Amino acid sequence: MSASNDLLKRREALLGPAYRLFYEKPVHLVRGEGVHLYDADGNQYLDMYNNVPHVGHCHPHVVEALTRQIATLNTHTRYLHHTVVDYAERLTGKLPAELDTAMFTCTGTEANELALRIARTVTGGTGIVVVQHAYHGNSQAIAEISPCGDMSAELPGFIRIASIPNTYSGEHRGAGAAEEYVGSVADAVDELRDAGIQLAAIVLDTIISGPGVVEPPEGYLAGVAKVAHAAGGLFIADEVQPGFGRTGRHFWGFESDDFVPDIVTMGKPMGNGHPMAAVVTRADILQAFSKEVRYFNTFGGNPVSCAAGMAVLDVLEDEDLQANALSQGEYLKSGITELAEKFEVIGDVRGHGLFLGVEMVTDRDSRAPATEAAARLVNGLKERRVLTGSIGPHSNILKFRPPMVFAQCDGDRFLEVFADALANLNG
Ligand SMILES: Cc1ncc(COP(=O)(O)O)c(C=O)c1O
């Protein structure tokens, strides 16, 4: 039995079946650098999937900041330490002026949990609206607002689900789609009110990721925020995936529309793999919350995490990675769009920067999901040493979200391999 097969058996026995591995033949990774990952046999993979190592796997500046701080001191937010305050200042400086107060957690789930607690405390409501197939995390409270699993499972009474604003294959596609999709959110809020439930918040990721890398149509996010406010609720922008410059055009996904969310949550890329996450909101909102709650998180906002967060911001700025995401993303997108002229299975190519979705369809008229083709492509790409994944309610949308240090030669490698995988899709 090979070392990797042995590891697989031990893993199955020791971690149990709730965990899933990617790919028909799982990859056993041992090392990462920049946009590359290396398996136990020394093979190099192009990482087109992982947004957590935001500024590149094992970026030396982040590694150095982490090791320096962990060798000096690690405590928590009950002691004075300048790094947490400096980081909070630098992070809030990346957001509109009214979003001036930060609280730290370790995961995106925890950030969303805290955001829900804040929204419920401040509004006095319990009702939550999310879109179909949304994913916001893994705790009990957040799994309840993440209807991406079994849609036949009964939802808690305080949840209502709105349509995914997918203007390619969703319910509304043409002009006026943004208003229609805002209307679906307004209907969900009305249903809550009719059931006697006060809205606490509408929670949206601002590039709607799990439901298929859906870029909301112009005006949708601002329209949804208006709906939330009119009902006495808050708008929580989940920036766990689109945040930190990934879309190239803006630092945060919500900036694609002209409005300011009440609460912003963030995580994954923040510490380049070190577990750190945050909630940023207005001082008046936290004033109201802190009258009811005293918050402590043992690990959230510790000096080591904040040193990692600082180093990520340094690299983003020093290496101009948001601009890189924009230009490399456009290069990739135009290359994939060219491939779509030849391969009918590619229905839609969307997204910006290094956050692209490619919706695979069985035919372009019906736009029916090509679920099997997407699975074969994901595995075919992996066999050709390019790592990616598929998402969406039908798992037919390929998701490309590589580290932000992605270069044009990486785009060329990907496009060549993708063309070959597409050409051999039925072979
Ligand atoms: C949009 C979104 N929000 C929240 C989370 C939860 O983050 P974490 O896994 O760090 O708890 C995820 C994780 O995939 C996510 O994609």
The ligand as an SDF file (V2000), in Angstrom:
LIG
                    3D

 16 16  0  0  0  0  0  0  0  0999 V2000
  -19.1130   33.2990    2.3510 C   0  0  0  0  0  0  0  0  0  0  0  0
  -18.5880   32.5690    3.5500 C   0  0  0  0  0  0  0  0  0  0  0  0
  -18.8950   33.0100    4.7770 N   0  0  0  0  0  0  0  0  0  0  0  0
  -18.4510   32.3840    5.8850 C   0  0  0  0  0  0  0  0  0  0  0  0
  -17.6640   31.2470    5.8060 C   0  0  0  0  0  0  0  0  0  0  0  0
  -17.2340   30.5560    7.0590 C   0  0  0  0  0  0  0  0  0  0  0  0
  -15.8690   30.7530    7.2840 O   0  0  0  0  0  0  0  0  0  0  0  0
  -15.0400   29.7470    8.2220 P   0  0  0  0  0  0  0  0  0  0  0  0
  -14.9060   28.4540    7.4670 O   0  0  0  0  0  0  0  0  0  0  0  0
  -13.7430   30.4640    8.4310 O   0  0  0  0  0  0  0  0  0  0  0  0
  -15.7920   29.5750    9.4760 O   0  0  0  0  0  0  0  0  0  0  0  0
  -17.3240   30.7480    4.5540 C   0  0  0  0  0  0  0  0  0  0  0  0
  -16.4910   29.5340    4.4320 C   0  0  0  0  0  0  0  0  0  0  0  0
  -16.3810   28.8840    3.4200 O   0  0  0  0  0  0  0  0  0  0  0  0
  -17.7890   31.4290    3.3950 C   0  0  0  0  0  0  0  0  0  0  0  0
  -17.4890   30.9910    2.1760 O   0  0  0  0  0  0  0  0  0  0  0  0
  1  2  1  0
  2  3  1  0
  2 15  2  0
  3  4  2  0
  4  5  1  0
  5  6  1  0
  5 12  2  0
  6  7  1  0
  7  8  1  0
  8  9  2  0
  8 10  1  0
  8 11  1  0
 12 13  1  0
 12 15  1  0
 13 14  2  0
 15 16  1  0
M  END
$$$$
